Amino acid sequence: MRPRDLVERGLALLLEHDMAGFAGLWAEDGVLEFPFAGPGYPPRVEGRDAIREYLRDYPNVLDVRAITAKTLHETADPAVIVGEFTVAGVVVATQQPYELSYVAVITVENGEIRHYRDYWSPLAAAEILGGADELLAAFTGGDRG
């Protein structure tokens, strides 16, 4: 699968709330990295199984309903694609609307994601979710009992 096709498939799975399928796009030893991770937030998640666990509750936190903007940039390296996305939906806990933009640098090898660098604003996400504590709880296991 070409990098562009893999990104398109990933966005479709996100809209379907299929986080297991989304995580399944990663190589077994693939990496999900957050270069702008705030304090207490994991800077990277390594391995498909760990990524699947990390993403498991995402639809219970954010109900993604639309990709309102999308630009894919192919690079000089055919294995690397840069995506700019704006995602819109509803914060499940508050039923308030949200919209957040991301930039992702994705490296694909053998039709799987090898490395996904996810550039997003933790401050904007915290504001959307009601505060830094809510952000950390939502994505670091604090709400998983």
N, CA, C and O atoms as CSV, one atom per row, in Angstrom:
chain,resi,resn,atom,element,x,y,z
A,1,MET,N,N,0.848,-1.173,0.000
A,1,MET,CA,C,0.000,0.000,0.000
A,1,MET,C,C,0.902,1.247,0.000
A,1,MET,O,O,1.839,1.342,0.792
A,2,ARG,N,N,0.612,2.183,-0.882
A,2,ARG,CA,C,1.367,3.434,-0.949
A,2,ARG,C,C,1.086,4.289,0.289
A,2,ARG,O,O,0.021,4.169,0.894
A,3,PRO,N,N,2.033,5.151,0.669
A,3,PRO,CA,C,1.806,6.013,1.840
A,3,PRO,C,C,0.501,6.805,1.748
A,3,PRO,O,O,-0.226,6.902,2.737
A,4,ARG,N,N,0.196,7.364,0.593
A,4,ARG,CA,C,-1.049,8.146,0.436
A,4,ARG,C,C,-2.275,7.266,0.697
A,4,ARG,O,O,-3.211,7.690,1.374
A,5,ASP,N,N,-2.269,6.058,0.170
A,5,ASP,CA,C,-3.389,5.127,0.378
A,5,ASP,C,C,-3.520,4.734,1.850
A,5,ASP,O,O,-4.627,4.602,2.373
A,6,LEU,N,N,-2.381,4.549,2.505
A,6,LEU,CA,C,-2.391,4.181,3.917
A,6,LEU,C,C,-2.979,5.310,4.766
A,6,LEU,O,O,-3.751,5.051,5.690
A,7,VAL,N,N,-2.624,6.551,4.462
A,7,VAL,CA,C,-3.181,7.696,5.189
A,7,VAL,C,C,-4.686,7.786,4.955
A,7,VAL,O,O,-5.449,7.986,5.900
A,8,GLU,N,N,-5.111,7.642,3.722
A,8,GLU,CA,C,-6.549,7.689,3.412
A,8,GLU,C,C,-7.295,6.592,4.164
A,8,GLU,O,O,-8.382,6.826,4.692
A,9,ARG,N,N,-6.715,5.397,4.212
A,9,ARG,CA,C,-7.339,4.279,4.944
A,9,ARG,C,C,-7.406,4.597,6.434
A,9,ARG,O,O,-8.417,4.333,7.084
A,10,GLY,N,N,-6.331,5.163,6.971
A,10,GLY,CA,C,-6.308,5.523,8.383
A,10,GLY,C,C,-7.375,6.542,8.746
A,10,GLY,O,O,-8.024,6.419,9.784
A,11,LEU,N,N,-7.559,7.542,7.905
A,11,LEU,CA,C,-8.585,8.556,8.166
A,11,LEU,C,C,-9.986,7.943,8.102
A,11,LEU,O,O,-10.861,8.296,8.892
A,12,ALA,N,N,-10.188,7.029,7.162
A,12,ALA,CA,C,-11.491,6.352,7.074
A,12,ALA,C,C,-11.757,5.541,8.346
A,12,ALA,O,O,-12.871,5.562,8.871
A,13,LEU,N,N,-10.746,4.832,8.841
A,13,LEU,CA,C,-10.899,4.047,10.070
A,13,LEU,C,C,-11.159,4.948,11.268
A,13,LEU,O,O,-11.941,4.594,12.151
A,14,LEU,N,N,-10.517,6.102,11.307
A,14,LEU,CA,C,-10.756,7.066,12.387
A,14,LEU,C,C,-12.213,7.518,12.374
A,14,LEU,O,O,-12.851,7.590,13.425
A,15,LEU,N,N,-12.737,7.819,11.202
A,15,LEU,CA,C,-14.140,8.235,11.091
A,15,LEU,C,C,-15.106,7.108,11.447
A,15,LEU,O,O,-16.219,7.363,11.906
A,16,GLU,N,N,-14.682,5.867,11.235
A,16,GLU,CA,C,-15.502,4.705,11.585
A,16,GLU,C,C,-15.354,4.327,13.064
A,16,GLU,O,O,-16.015,3.402,13.538
A,17,HIS,N,N,-14.499,5.034,13.783
A,17,HIS,CA,C,-14.197,4.754,15.187
A,17,HIS,C,C,-13.574,3.370,15.368
A,17,HIS,O,O,-13.719,2.758,16.426
A,18,ASP,N,N,-12.890,2.883,14.351
A,18,ASP,CA,C,-12.251,1.571,14.389
A,18,ASP,C,C,-10.784,1.745,14.794
A,18,ASP,O,O,-9.889,1.745,13.949
A,19,MET,N,N,-10.560,1.893,16.089
A,19,MET,CA,C,-9.211,2.155,16.567
A,19,MET,C,C,-8.327,0.914,16.480
A,19,MET,O,O,-7.117,1.037,16.291
A,20,ALA,N,N,-8.903,-0.268,16.612
A,20,ALA,CA,C,-8.115,-1.490,16.447
A,20,ALA,C,C,-7.635,-1.589,15.005
A,20,ALA,O,O,-6.485,-1.947,14.751
A,21,GLY,N,N,-8.517,-1.271,14.062
A,21,GLY,CA,C,-8.124,-1.269,12.654
A,21,GLY,C,C,-7.076,-0.208,12.361
A,21,GLY,O,O,-6.134,-0.448,11.606
A,22,PHE,N,N,-7.244,0.975,12.967
A,22,PHE,CA,C,-6.286,2.066,12.789
A,22,PHE,C,C,-4.920,1.642,13.316
A,22,PHE,O,O,-3.911,1.821,12.634
A,23,ALA,N,N,-4.880,1.086,14.518
A,23,ALA,CA,C,-3.610,0.615,15.091
A,23,ALA,C,C,-3.018,-0.512,14.248
A,23,ALA,O,O,-1.799,-0.670,14.180
A,24,GLY,N,N,-3.882,-1.288,13.609
A,24,GLY,CA,C,-3.419,-2.381,12.767
A,24,GLY,C,C,-2.660,-1.936,11.529
A,24,GLY,O,O,-2.058,-2.764,10.845
A,25,LEU,N,N,-2.677,-0.646,11.228
A,25,LEU,CA,C,-1.919,-0.124,10.089
A,25,LEU,C,C,-0.431,-0.002,10.403
A,25,LEU,O,O,0.387,0.136,9.494
A,26,TRP,N,N,-0.075,-0.054,11.702
A,26,TRP,CA,C,1.325,0.062,12.105
A,26,TRP,C,C,2.045,-1.266,11.925
A,26,TRP,O,O,1.440,-2.334,12.022
A,27,ALA,N,N,3.340,-1.186,11.664
A,27,ALA,CA,C,4.201,-2.366,11.686
A,27,ALA,C,C,4.226,-2.897,13.113
A,27,ALA,O,O,3.975,-2.153,14.061
A,28,GLU,N,N,4.525,-4.164,13.264
A,28,GLU,CA,C,4.546,-4.761,14.599
A,28,GLU,C,C,5.437,-3.981,15.556
A,28,GLU,O,O,5.119,-3.861,16.740
A,29,ASP,N,N,6.546,-3.452,15.059
A,29,ASP,CA,C,7.456,-2.668,15.907
A,29,ASP,C,C,7.415,-1.179,15.551
A,29,ASP,O,O,8.376,-0.449,15.795
A,30,GLY,N,N,6.298,-0.738,14.974
A,30,GLY,CA,C,6.142,0.659,14.589
A,30,GLY,C,C,6.095,1.587,15.794
A,30,GLY,O,O,5.916,1.152,16.932
A,31,VAL,N,N,6.262,2.883,15.515
A,31,VAL,CA,C,6.335,3.889,16.567
A,31,VAL,C,C,5.341,5.009,16.283
A,31,VAL,O,O,5.206,5.468,15.148
A,32,LEU,N,N,4.654,5.435,17.329
A,32,LEU,CA,C,3.797,6.621,17.312
A,32,LEU,C,C,4.472,7.618,18.241
A,32,LEU,O,O,4.618,7.362,19.437
A,33,GLU,N,N,4.886,8.762,17.687
A,33,GLU,CA,C,5.674,9.728,18.451
A,33,GLU,C,C,4.949,11.065,18.536
A,33,GLU,O,O,4.296,11.491,17.584
A,34,PHE,N,N,5.070,11.720,19.690
A,34,PHE,CA,C,4.449,13.021,19.941
A,34,PHE,C,C,5.528,14.036,20.302
A,34,PHE,O,O,5.810,14.236,21.484
A,35,PRO,N,N,6.140,14.682,19.302
A,35,PRO,CA,C,7.232,15.618,19.589
A,35,PRO,C,C,6.839,16.783,20.486
A,35,PRO,O,O,7.704,17.341,21.162
A,36,PHE,N,N,5.569,17.170,20.517
A,36,PHE,CA,C,5.128,18.289,21.347
A,36,PHE,C,C,4.399,17.823,22.605
A,36,PHE,O,O,3.623,18.582,23.187
A,37,ALA,N,N,4.640,16.594,23.025
A,37,ALA,CA,C,3.964,16.061,24.210
A,37,ALA,C,C,4.232,16.940,25.423
A,37,ALA,O,O,5.363,17.364,25.662
A,38,GLY,N,N,3.183,17.206,26.180
A,38,GLY,CA,C,3.308,17.996,27.395
A,38,GLY,C,C,3.771,17.139,28.557
A,38,GLY,O,O,3.920,15.925,28.420
A,39,PRO,N,N,4.000,17.774,29.708
A,39,PRO,CA,C,4.416,17.041,30.904
A,39,PRO,C,C,3.418,15.938,31.260
A,39,PRO,O,O,2.208,16.161,31.295
A,40,GLY,N,N,3.949,14.754,31.520
A,40,GLY,CA,C,3.114,13.628,31.908
A,40,GLY,C,C,2.511,12.861,30.743
A,40,GLY,O,O,1.958,11.777,30.929
A,41,TYR,N,N,2.613,13.421,29.541
A,41,TYR,CA,C,2.055,12.781,28.356
A,41,TYR,C,C,3.151,11.943,27.708
A,41,TYR,O,O,4.293,12.397,27.645
A,42,PRO,N,N,2.852,10.744,27.227
A,42,PRO,CA,C,3.918,9.909,26.664
A,42,PRO,C,C,4.490,10.520,25.377
A,42,PRO,O,O,3.731,10.876,24.477
A,43,PRO,N,N,5.807,10.643,25.284
A,43,PRO,CA,C,6.404,11.197,24.060
A,43,PRO,C,C,6.408,10.202,22.905
A,43,PRO,O,O,6.521,10.597,21.744
A,44,ARG,N,N,6.287,8.920,23.215
A,44,ARG,CA,C,6.221,7.911,22.161
A,44,ARG,C,C,5.557,6.652,22.677
A,44,ARG,O,O,5.594,6.335,23.867
A,45,VAL,N,N,4.947,5.942,21.734
A,45,VAL,CA,C,4.335,4.652,22.006
A,45,VAL,C,C,4.956,3.704,20.997
A,45,VAL,O,O,4.923,3.960,19.793
A,46,GLU,N,N,5.524,2.608,21.487
A,46,GLU,CA,C,6.270,1.699,20.614
A,46,GLU,C,C,5.599,0.341,20.520
A,46,GLU,O,O,5.250,-0.274,21.528
A,47,GLY,N,N,5.426,-0.114,19.280
A,47,GLY,CA,C,4.855,-1.425,19.008
A,47,GLY,C,C,3.361,-1.360,18.730
A,47,GLY,O,O,2.627,-0.607,19.370
A,48,ARG,N,N,2.926,-2.160,17.768
A,48,ARG,CA,C,1.519,-2.176,17.364
A,48,ARG,C,C,0.582,-2.446,18.537
A,48,ARG,O,O,-0.451,-1.788,18.666
A,49,ASP,N,N,0.927,-3.402,19.389
A,49,ASP,CA,C,0.048,-3.730,20.517
A,49,ASP,C,C,-0.073,-2.561,21.488
A,49,ASP,O,O,-1.163,-2.277,21.985
A,50,ALA,N,N,1.035,-1.886,21.761
A,50,ALA,CA,C,1.002,-0.729,22.659
A,50,ALA,C,C,0.217,0.422,22.028
A,50,ALA,O,O,-0.494,1.146,22.725
A,51,ILE,N,N,0.345,0.588,20.724
A,51,ILE,CA,C,-0.409,1.626,20.011
A,51,ILE,C,C,-1.898,1.306,20.055
A,51,ILE,O,O,-2.721,2.196,20.271
A,52,ARG,N,N,-2.240,0.052,19.854
A,52,ARG,CA,C,-3.646,-0.378,19.933
A,52,ARG,C,C,-4.212,-0.069,21.325
A,52,ARG,O,O,-5.327,0.440,21.437
A,53,GLU,N,N,-3.462,-0.368,22.370
A,53,GLU,CA,C,-3.913,-0.098,23.737
A,53,GLU,C,C,-4.037,1.408,23.965
A,53,GLU,O,O,-5.009,1.864,24.567
A,54,TYR,N,N,-3.069,2.175,23.493
A,54,TYR,CA,C,-3.095,3.632,23.649
A,54,TYR,C,C,-4.342,4.227,22.992
A,54,TYR,O,O,-4.967,5.124,23.558
A,55,LEU,N,N,-4.708,3.743,21.816
A,55,LEU,CA,C,-5.829,4.289,21.046
A,55,LEU,C,C,-7.185,3.705,21.434
A,55,LEU,O,O,-8.224,4.216,21.014
A,56,ARG,N,N,-7.182,2.656,22.219
A,56,ARG,CA,C,-8.398,1.880,22.514
A,56,ARG,C,C,-9.598,2.738,22.896
A,56,ARG,O,O,-10.687,2.544,22.356
A,57,ASP,N,N,-9.420,3.670,23.804
A,57,ASP,CA,C,-10.553,4.441,24.318
A,57,ASP,C,C,-10.778,5.775,23.606
A,57,ASP,O,O,-11.632,6.558,24.021
A,58,TYR,N,N,-10.034,6.037,22.555
A,58,TYR,CA,C,-10.149,7.314,21.847
A,58,TYR,C,C,-11.597,7.666,21.495
A,58,TYR,O,O,-12.009,8.802,21.731
A,59,PRO,N,N,-12.390,6.736,20.939
A,59,PRO,CA,C,-13.781,7.084,20.607
A,59,PRO,C,C,-14.654,7.385,21.823
A,59,PRO,O,O,-15.710,8.000,21.680
A,60,ASN,N,N,-14.234,6.964,23.012
A,60,ASN,CA,C,-14.964,7.282,24.232
A,60,ASN,C,C,-14.615,8.676,24.756
A,60,ASN,O,O,-15.272,9.198,25.657
A,61,VAL,N,N,-13.583,9.261,24.183
A,61,VAL,CA,C,-13.133,10.600,24.574
A,61,VAL,C,C,-13.557,11.622,23.529
A,61,VAL,O,O,-14.170,12.642,23.843
A,62,LEU,N,N,-13.217,11.322,22.279
A,62,LEU,CA,C,-13.539,12.214,21.161
A,62,LEU,C,C,-14.327,11.450,20.110
A,62,LEU,O,O,-13.871,10.428,19.598
A,63,ASP,N,N,-15.491,11.945,19.799
A,63,ASP,CA,C,-16.338,11.369,18.751
A,63,ASP,C,C,-16.019,12.105,17.458
A,63,ASP,O,O,-16.603,13.147,17.160
A,64,VAL,N,N,-15.081,11.547,16.693
A,64,VAL,CA,C,-14.668,12.162,15.437
A,64,VAL,C,C,-15.788,11.999,14.427
A,64,VAL,O,O,-16.260,10.890,14.178
A,65,ARG,N,N,-16.210,13.116,13.847
A,65,ARG,CA,C,-17.318,13.083,12.896
A,65,ARG,C,C,-16.949,13.547,11.497
A,65,ARG,O,O,-17.655,13.249,10.533
A,66,ALA,N,N,-15.833,14.284,11.381
A,66,ALA,CA,C,-15.458,14.788,10.056
A,66,ALA,C,C,-13.987,15.160,10.021
A,66,ALA,O,O,-13.397,15.569,11.021
A,67,ILE,N,N,-13.429,15.007,8.856
A,67,ILE,CA,C,-12.122,15.568,8.547
A,67,ILE,C,C,-12.454,16.820,7.733
A,67,ILE,O,O,-12.847,16.722,6.571
A,68,THR,N,N,-12.296,17.994,8.347
A,68,THR,CA,C,-12.751,19.229,7.699
A,68,THR,C,C,-11.704,19.840,6.783
A,68,THR,O,O,-12.026,20.704,5.968
A,69,ALA,N,N,-10.464,19.409,6.903
A,69,ALA,CA,C,-9.403,19.858,5.993
A,69,ALA,C,C,-8.375,18.736,5.913
A,69,ALA,O,O,-8.081,18.069,6.905
A,70,LYS,N,N,-7.838,18.544,4.718
A,70,LYS,CA,C,-6.825,17.496,4.539
A,70,LYS,C,C,-5.939,17.887,3.363
A,70,LYS,O,O,-6.419,18.165,2.265
A,71,THR,N,N,-4.644,17.901,3.621
A,71,THR,CA,C,-3.663,18.091,2.558
A,71,THR,C,C,-2.572,17.055,2.766
A,71,THR,O,O,-2.040,16.925,3.868
A,72,LEU,N,N,-2.238,16.321,1.724
A,72,LEU,CA,C,-1.172,15.331,1.789
A,72,LEU,C,C,-0.028,15.795,0.892
A,72,LEU,O,O,-0.226,16.123,-0.277
A,73,HIS,N,N,1.171,15.814,1.468
A,73,HIS,CA,C,2.362,16.254,0.748
A,73,HIS,C,C,3.292,15.063,0.551
A,73,HIS,O,O,3.794,14.495,1.520
A,74,GLU,N,N,3.518,14.691,-0.692
A,74,GLU,CA,C,4.510,13.661,-0.958
A,74,GLU,C,C,5.881,14.315,-0.869
A,74,GLU,O,O,6.027,15.499,-1.175
A,75,THR,N,N,6.882,13.556,-0.453
A,75,THR,CA,C,8.206,14.106,-0.225
A,75,THR,C,C,9.209,13.495,-1.205
A,75,THR,O,O,8.868,12.621,-2.002
A,76,ALA,N,N,10.445,13.972,-1.128
A,76,ALA,CA,C,11.503,13.427,-1.985
A,76,ALA,C,C,11.758,11.955,-1.661
A,76,ALA,O,O,12.232,11.201,-2.512
A,77,ASP,N,N,11.447,11.554,-0.445
A,77,ASP,CA,C,11.563,10.157,-0.033
A,77,ASP,C,C,10.196,9.505,-0.264
A,77,ASP,O,O,9.234,9.870,0.412
A,78,PRO,N,N,10.082,8.561,-1.188
A,78,PRO,CA,C,8.769,7.969,-1.486
A,78,PRO,C,C,8.139,7.210,-0.315
A,78,PRO,O,O,6.951,6.890,-0.359
A,79,ALA,N,N,8.913,6.920,0.726
A,79,ALA,CA,C,8.371,6.228,1.894
A,79,ALA,C,C,7.775,7.191,2.910
A,79,ALA,O,O,7.148,6.754,3.875
A,80,VAL,N,N,7.962,8.507,2.710
A,80,VAL,CA,C,7.525,9.499,3.691
A,80,VAL,C,C,6.462,10.402,3.084
A,80,VAL,O,O,6.599,10.881,1.958
A,81,ILE,N,N,5.399,10.625,3.852
A,81,ILE,CA,C,4.332,11.534,3.461
A,81,ILE,C,C,4.031,12.445,4.651
A,81,ILE,O,O,4.112,12.027,5.806
A,82,VAL,N,N,3.687,13.680,4.352
A,82,VAL,CA,C,3.315,14.635,5.393
A,82,VAL,C,C,1.841,14.953,5.203
A,82,VAL,O,O,1.408,15.333,4.115
A,83,GLY,N,N,1.083,14.794,6.270
A,83,GLY,CA,C,-0.350,15.082,6.215
A,83,GLY,C,C,-0.701,16.238,7.133
A,83,GLY,O,O,-0.210,16.329,8.258
A,84,GLU,N,N,-1.553,17.116,6.638
A,84,GLU,CA,C,-2.138,18.178,7.454
A,84,GLU,C,C,-3.623,17.886,7.534
A,84,GLU,O,O,-4.291,17.754,6.508
A,85,PHE,N,N,-4.147,17.782,8.762
A,85,PHE,CA,C,-5.536,17.405,8.957
A,85,PHE,C,C,-6.190,18.324,9.971
A,85,PHE,O,O,-5.549,18.773,10.921
A,86,THR,N,N,-7.453,18.598,9.767
A,86,THR,CA,C,-8.272,19.208,10.803
A,86,THR,C,C,-9.421,18.246,11.053
A,86,THR,O,O,-10.143,17.856,10.136
A,87,VAL,N,N,-9.569,17.876,12.311
A,87,VAL,CA,C,-10.560,16.886,12.720
A,87,VAL,C,C,-11.624,17.592,13.547
A,87,VAL,O,O,-11.309,18.417,14.404
A,88,ALA,N,N,-12.874,17.267,13.290
A,88,ALA,CA,C,-13.983,17.876,14.026
A,88,ALA,C,C,-14.884,16.787,14.576
A,88,ALA,O,O,-15.007,15.704,14.004
A,89,GLY,N,N,-15.510,17.100,15.697
A,89,GLY,CA,C,-16.432,16.159,16.309
A,89,GLY,C,C,-16.974,16.705,17.604
A,89,GLY,O,O,-17.200,17.906,17.753
A,90,VAL,N,N,-17.180,15.786,18.551
A,90,VAL,CA,C,-17.783,16.131,19.827
A,90,VAL,C,C,-16.951,15.514,20.948
A,90,VAL,O,O,-16.525,14.363,20.848
A,91,VAL,N,N,-16.719,16.280,22.015
A,91,VAL,CA,C,-16.093,15.746,23.222
A,91,VAL,C,C,-17.169,14.912,23.917
A,91,VAL,O,O,-18.204,15.448,24.313
A,92,VAL,N,N,-16.939,13.633,24.065
A,92,VAL,CA,C,-17.964,12.725,24.587
A,92,VAL,C,C,-18.429,13.138,25.981
A,92,VAL,O,O,-19.634,13.151,26.235
A,93,ALA,N,N,-17.534,13.470,26.875
A,93,ALA,CA,C,-17.900,13.775,28.267
A,93,ALA,C,C,-18.772,15.011,28.401
A,93,ALA,O,O,-19.631,15.074,29.280
A,94,THR,N,N,-18.556,16.000,27.529
A,94,THR,CA,C,-19.283,17.270,27.671
A,94,THR,C,C,-20.294,17.512,26.558
A,94,THR,O,O,-21.146,18.395,26.660
A,95,GLN,N,N,-20.193,16.721,25.494
A,95,GLN,CA,C,-21.015,16.903,24.295
A,95,GLN,C,C,-20.776,18.259,23.628
A,95,GLN,O,O,-21.618,18.750,22.876
A,96,GLN,N,N,-19.617,18.854,23.915
A,96,GLN,CA,C,-19.245,20.113,23.280
A,96,GLN,C,C,-18.520,19.823,21.969
A,96,GLN,O,O,-17.779,18.845,21.870
A,97,PRO,N,N,-18.734,20.665,20.969
A,97,PRO,CA,C,-18.027,20.467,19.704
A,97,PRO,C,C,-16.531,20.755,19.865
A,97,PRO,O,O,-16.122,21.536,20.725
A,98,TYR,N,N,-15.745,20.118,19.035
A,98,TYR,CA,C,-14.319,20.419,19.008
A,98,TYR,C,C,-13.830,20.383,17.569
A,98,TYR,O,O,-14.434,19.771,16.688
A,99,GLU,N,N,-12.718,21.060,17.372
A,99,GLU,CA,C,-12.007,21.023,16.093
A,99,GLU,C,C,-10.540,21.205,16.428
A,99,GLU,O,O,-10.182,22.130,17.158
A,100,LEU,N,N,-9.682,20.332,15.904
A,100,LEU,CA,C,-8.261,20.376,16.214
A,100,LEU,C,C,-7.469,20.033,14.958
A,100,LEU,O,O,-7.842,19.142,14.194
A,101,SER,N,N,-6.373,20.754,14.760
A,101,SER,CA,C,-5.517,20.524,13.594
A,101,SER,C,C,-4.274,19.744,13.992
A,101,SER,O,O,-3.773,19.868,15.110
A,102,TYR,N,N,-3.796,18.950,13.066
A,102,TYR,CA,C,-2.641,18.087,13.266
A,102,TYR,C,C,-1.749,18.169,12.033
A,102,TYR,O,O,-2.215,18.454,10.929
A,103,VAL,N,N,-0.481,17.920,12.236
A,103,VAL,CA,C,0.454,17.664,11.142
A,103,VAL,C,C,1.127,16.346,11.485
A,103,VAL,O,O,1.610,16.166,12.603
A,104,ALA,N,N,1.163,15.435,10.542
A,104,ALA,CA,C,1.773,14.129,10.779
A,104,ALA,C,C,2.828,13.859,9.719
A,104,ALA,O,O,2.600,14.079,8.529
A,105,VAL,N,N,3.982,13.383,10.160
A,105,VAL,CA,C,5.044,12.941,9.259
A,105,VAL,C,C,5.084,11.428,9.400
A,105,VAL,O,O,5.407,10.895,10.461
A,106,ILE,N,N,4.749,10.747,8.307
A,106,ILE,CA,C,4.517,9.305,8.357
A,106,ILE,C,C,5.486,8.590,7.428
A,106,ILE,O,O,5.598,8.919,6.248
A,107,THR,N,N,6.180,7.611,7.981
A,107,THR,CA,C,7.089,6.769,7.203
A,107,THR,C,C,6.451,5.397,7.053
A,107,THR,O,O,6.050,4.769,8.033
A,108,VAL,N,N,6.365,4.947,5.813
A,108,VAL,CA,C,5.722,3.670,5.491
A,108,VAL,C,C,6.771,2.712,4.941
A,108,VAL,O,O,7.606,3.079,4.114
A,109,GLU,N,N,6.705,1.480,5.421
A,109,GLU,CA,C,7.607,0.440,4.936
A,109,GLU,C,C,6.802,-0.840,4.767
A,109,GLU,O,O,6.090,-1.249,5.684
A,110,ASN,N,N,6.904,-1.466,3.624
A,110,ASN,CA,C,6.186,-2.714,3.345
A,110,ASN,C,C,4.683,-2.581,3.591
A,110,ASN,O,O,4.045,-3.512,4.083
A,111,GLY,N,N,4.118,-1.412,3.244
A,111,GLY,CA,C,2.681,-1.211,3.351
A,111,GLY,C,C,2.176,-0.979,4.764
A,111,GLY,O,O,0.967,-1.009,4.991
A,112,GLU,N,N,3.071,-0.747,5.725
A,112,GLU,CA,C,2.690,-0.506,7.116
A,112,GLU,C,C,3.369,0.764,7.613
A,112,GLU,O,O,4.401,1.181,7.088
A,113,ILE,N,N,2.776,1.365,8.627
A,113,ILE,CA,C,3.384,2.548,9.229
A,113,ILE,C,C,4.559,2.105,10.089
A,113,ILE,O,O,4.408,1.317,11.022
A,114,ARG,N,N,5.710,2.621,9.759
A,114,ARG,CA,C,6.917,2.338,10.531
A,114,ARG,C,C,7.085,3.396,11.632
A,114,ARG,O,O,7.432,3.082,12.771
A,115,HIS,N,N,6.828,4.652,11.259
A,115,HIS,CA,C,7.022,5.753,12.205
A,115,HIS,C,C,5.996,6.839,11.892
A,115,HIS,O,O,5.854,7.251,10.741
A,116,TYR,N,N,5.293,7.295,12.904
A,116,TYR,CA,C,4.254,8.313,12.765
A,116,TYR,C,C,4.546,9.400,13.789
A,116,TYR,O,O,4.345,9.203,14.988
A,117,ARG,N,N,5.022,10.550,13.311
A,117,ARG,CA,C,5.269,11.692,14.199
A,117,ARG,C,C,4.052,12.593,14.129
A,117,ARG,O,O,3.742,13.164,13.083
A,118,ASP,N,N,3.365,12.714,15.260
A,118,ASP,CA,C,2.085,13.421,15.349
A,118,ASP,C,C,2.312,14.770,16.033
A,118,ASP,O,O,2.546,14.839,17.239
A,119,TYR,N,N,2.237,15.842,15.235
A,119,TYR,CA,C,2.437,17.192,15.756
A,119,TYR,C,C,1.071,17.824,15.982
A,119,TYR,O,O,0.339,18.094,15.030
A,120,TRP,N,N,0.732,18.057,17.244
A,120,TRP,CA,C,-0.537,18.663,17.623
A,120,TRP,C,C,-0.285,19.488,18.872
A,120,TRP,O,O,0.764,19.360,19.504
A,121,SER,N,N,-1.212,20.306,19.217
A,121,SER,CA,C,-1.041,21.202,20.349
A,121,SER,C,C,-1.671,20.620,21.610
A,121,SER,O,O,-2.896,20.544,21.700
A,122,PRO,N,N,-0.861,20.208,22.584
A,122,PRO,CA,C,-1.427,19.730,23.843
A,122,PRO,C,C,-2.246,20.813,24.548
A,122,PRO,O,O,-3.221,20.495,25.227
A,123,LEU,N,N,-1.873,22.064,24.402
A,123,LEU,CA,C,-2.640,23.139,25.036
A,123,LEU,C,C,-4.035,23.242,24.434
A,123,LEU,O,O,-5.019,23.393,25.157
A,124,ALA,N,N,-4.117,23.160,23.112
A,124,ALA,CA,C,-5.432,23.214,22.463
A,124,ALA,C,C,-6.267,21.994,22.844
A,124,ALA,O,O,-7.464,22.122,23.101
A,125,ALA,N,N,-5.647,20.813,22.884
A,125,ALA,CA,C,-6.377,19.598,23.264
A,125,ALA,C,C,-6.855,19.680,24.708
A,125,ALA,O,O,-7.980,19.282,25.011
A,126,ALA,N,N,-6.015,20.189,25.598
A,126,ALA,CA,C,-6.416,20.330,26.999
A,126,ALA,C,C,-7.596,21.281,27.127
A,126,ALA,O,O,-8.522,21.033,27.900
A,127,GLU,N,N,-7.560,22.355,26.379
A,127,GLU,CA,C,-8.677,23.311,26.418
A,127,GLU,C,C,-9.973,22.651,25.950
A,127,GLU,O,O,-11.030,22.850,26.548
A,128,ILE,N,N,-9.885,21.881,24.897
A,128,ILE,CA,C,-11.050,21.196,24.347
A,128,ILE,C,C,-11.637,20.200,25.348
A,128,ILE,O,O,-12.855,20.078,25.480
A,129,LEU,N,N,-10.744,19.486,26.055
A,129,LEU,CA,C,-11.184,18.433,26.972
A,129,LEU,C,C,-11.497,18.938,28.380
A,129,LEU,O,O,-11.962,18.167,29.219
A,130,GLY,N,N,-11.254,20.203,28.647
A,130,GLY,CA,C,-11.610,20.753,29.947
A,130,GLY,C,C,-10.450,20.934,30.896
A,130,GLY,O,O,-10.670,21.257,32.064
A,131,GLY,N,N,-9.220,20.739,30.446
A,131,GLY,CA,C,-8.054,20.966,31.293
A,131,GLY,C,C,-6.982,19.920,31.093
A,131,GLY,O,O,-7.216,18.869,30.497
A,132,ALA,N,N,-5.804,20.227,31.600
A,132,ALA,CA,C,-4.664,19.326,31.442
A,132,ALA,C,C,-4.898,17.982,32.128
A,132,ALA,O,O,-4.511,16.943,31.593
A,133,ASP,N,N,-5.529,17.988,33.309
A,133,ASP,CA,C,-5.784,16.730,34.003
A,133,ASP,C,C,-6.688,15.821,33.184
A,133,ASP,O,O,-6.477,14.609,33.138
A,134,GLU,N,N,-7.694,16.402,32.537
A,134,GLU,CA,C,-8.612,15.619,31.707
A,134,GLU,C,C,-7.886,15.050,30.490
A,134,GLU,O,O,-8.124,13.909,30.094
A,135,LEU,N,N,-6.995,15.857,29.897
A,135,LEU,CA,C,-6.208,15.376,28.755
A,135,LEU,C,C,-5.351,14.189,29.169
A,135,LEU,O,O,-5.347,13.159,28.496
A,136,LEU,N,N,-4.634,14.327,30.263
A,136,LEU,CA,C,-3.777,13.230,30.721
A,136,LEU,C,C,-4.589,11.986,31.059
A,136,LEU,O,O,-4.196,10.875,30.705
A,137,ALA,N,N,-5.702,12.162,31.733
A,137,ALA,CA,C,-6.533,11.019,32.089
A,137,ALA,C,C,-7.077,10.321,30.849
A,137,ALA,O,O,-7.145,9.093,30.800
A,138,ALA,N,N,-7.459,11.098,29.861
A,138,ALA,CA,C,-8.071,10.524,28.663
A,138,ALA,C,C,-7.102,9.688,27.858
A,138,ALA,O,O,-7.493,8.673,27.282
A,139,PHE,N,N,-5.837,10.098,27.807
A,139,PHE,CA,C,-4.901,9.429,26.898
A,139,PHE,C,C,-3.727,8.725,27.569
A,139,PHE,O,O,-2.848,8.202,26.884
A,140,THR,N,N,-3.702,8.707,28.890
A,140,THR,CA,C,-2.622,7.997,29.552
A,140,THR,C,C,-3.140,6.926,30.499
A,140,THR,O,O,-2.381,6.403,31.315
A,141,GLY,N,N,-4.408,6.597,30.402
A,141,GLY,CA,C,-4.947,5.493,31.183
A,141,GLY,C,C,-5.632,5.891,32.483
A,141,GLY,O,O,-6.142,5.029,33.199
A,142,GLY,N,N,-5.650,7.173,32.797
A,142,GLY,CA,C,-6.255,7.608,34.047
A,142,GLY,C,C,-7.735,7.306,34.133
A,142,GLY,O,O,-8.278,7.176,35.230
A,143,ASP,N,N,-8.407,7.192,32.972
A,143,ASP,CA,C,-9.831,6.906,32.996
A,143,ASP,C,C,-10.128,5.428,32.758
A,143,ASP,O,O,-11.279,5.060,32.522
A,144,ARG,N,N,-9.107,4.583,32.816
A,144,ARG,CA,C,-9.304,3.170,32.521
A,144,ARG,C,C,-9.403,2.319,33.779
A,144,ARG,O,O,-9.389,1.090,33.718
A,145,GLY,N,N,-9.504,2.993,34.920
A,145,GLY,CA,C,-9.718,2.262,36.165
A,145,GLY,C,C,-8.470,1.729,36.723
A,145,GLY,O,O,-8.488,1.088,37.773
